[in-house]
Structure formats: C-alpha cells, structure tokens
Amino acid sequence: MFQEFEEVVLVVDIPEYGLEAGDVGTIVDLDKTGQQVTLEFFALNGRTLAVVPVPIQHVRMAGSNEIAHVRLIG
C-alpha cells in the first residue's frame, strides 16, 4: 500500500512533536509487519522538524484535489 519516500497526510494530532492532522510527512521507514511507518516532517527550507514512528492507521494518501497549507510550528 504505502512505499518509502512517499508523502502522506497525518490524520491525528501529535502534540508532543507540534504536529497536527493534515500535516504532510515523508515515509522514511516501513515496519516489516506493515503496522507502523516512520515519518519525517520538513520545514519549507528543508530542515527536519521531526522524525516520528506512527501506526499505519494514523496516515492516509493525499487526494488529487488537495492543496498543502503553510503554518508555523512551535
């Protein structure tokens, strides 16, 4: 279903990392069981903001009619 280096959308907030549902992350690792992915979140300048393992059900594919939105992260 998902592949490494694919961009996906977070569907839950992860407040301890300052992440919100709707944030776009890149899959950098797929758990062998298919139950978890590790996501990397970047600032627009390319700086890594967070690398977070999450259950697979906490992400979804981006839709073809969706647009990215910019916000500040604390």
PELIN-V285719 format. One record per residue. N is the residue number from 1. RES is the residue in one small letter. D_LAST is the distance of its C-alpha to the last C-alpha in whole Angstrom. Layout:
# PELIN-V285719
n	res	d_last
N	RES	D_LAST
N	RES	D_LAST
This chain:
# PELIN-V285719
n	res	d_last
1	m	32
2	f	29
3	q	29
4	e	27
5	f	25
6	e	25
7	e	22
8	v	21
9	v	19
10	l	18
11	v	19
12	v	17
13	d	14
14	i	13
15	p	10
16	e	11
17	y	9
18	g	6
19	l	9
20	e	12
21	a	15
22	g	16
23	d	14
24	v	16
25	g	17
26	t	20
27	i	22
28	v	23
29	d	25
30	l	27
31	d	29
32	k	33
33	t	33
34	g	31
35	q	29
36	q	26
37	v	24
38	t	21
39	l	18
40	e	16
41	f	14
42	f	13
43	a	12
44	l	15
45	n	16
46	g	16
47	r	14
48	t	14
49	l	10
50	a	12
51	v	15
52	v	16
53	p	20
54	v	20
55	p	24
56	i	25
57	q	25
58	h	21
59	v	22
60	r	24
61	m	25
62	a	24
63	g	27
64	s	29
65	n	28
66	e	24
67	i	22
68	a	19
69	h	16
70	v	13
71	r	10
72	l	7
73	i	4
74	g	0
